[in-house]
């Protein structure tokens, strides 16, 4: 067993994400969220925004910290209107 929860539905809840992968400032949920809570898209947007703030807006550093290509980050920034 790898410590990961399995997701049954189409939406991943914060309860299913390992604590070490949650963005800074997001508390680990105590109980699983059933039908409410942030979506993966919401969490990704917040994670990118937080990482951009931590790097002072440096997109190259942000992409490197997130482990994604700079172009992917730029596409996400455009998609999320950050």
Secondary structure, DSSP 8 states (H G I E B T S, - for coil): --S-----SSS--GGGS-GGGS-TT----SS--SS-S--HHHHHHHHHHHHHHHTTT-HHHHHHHHTS-HHHHHHHHHHHT-
